[in-house]
Amino acid sequence: MIGASKMVANSSEELDVLIQKVCSKGGTTIQAIDTFKENFVDRSIIEGIDKCRKRSEELSKV
């Protein structure tokens, strides 16, 4: 995870391009990524972060 995060942060290429470069077609990693996409894992993570931020803002006003 750390290595992948650093690669994304330091690259000007789109995430999907990087994924294609590092995942073997039909391999194990691309299978996991495809499953994450099918189950909208990215949306869940973004929504969780957004709700956390909003709650933090509410609590800071108390």
N, C-alpha and C positions, 0 to 999 in steps of 0.2 A: 504494500500500500504506500509506504513512504517513497519508494523508488518511482512508482507510477505517478504519485502526486508531484514529485519534483520534475518528472519528465513533462507532464502537462503544463506545469507552471513556467517551465523554461522554453516551451515550444510555441511557435507562432502558428502551428498547424491545428486544424480542427480536431476535436476529440475523436470523431469517427475515423479520420485518416490515421491517427496514431494507433487506434485499436486495430485497424487493418494491417498496419505495419508490424505489430508485435504478436498478433494472434494467428495461429495456424488455422487454415480453413478446415473445419470439421474437428478441430481440437477441443480440448477440455475447457480452456479459458474462454473461447468464443461461445461455447455452449452455455457457460455460466452468464456471460454478458447478454446473450440473446434472451435468456430466461429473466434476467433483471429487467430488460427492456419490455418484455411481454407483460411483466407484473408491475410496471411503472414504479420500480424502486427509486428511480431518480426523483420522481414527483413526491414520493413519500418522504424522502430525505429533505428535499427543499421545503415541503410543508412543515415538517418537524422543526427545521431551523427557523422558519418564519414564525411559527407559534411560540417557540422558545424566546425569540427576540421580542415579540409583542408582550409576552408575559413578563419578561425582564423589565421592559419599559413601564408596565403597569405597577410592578412591585417597587420600582425606584421612585414612584410618585407617592407612595404611602408614607 
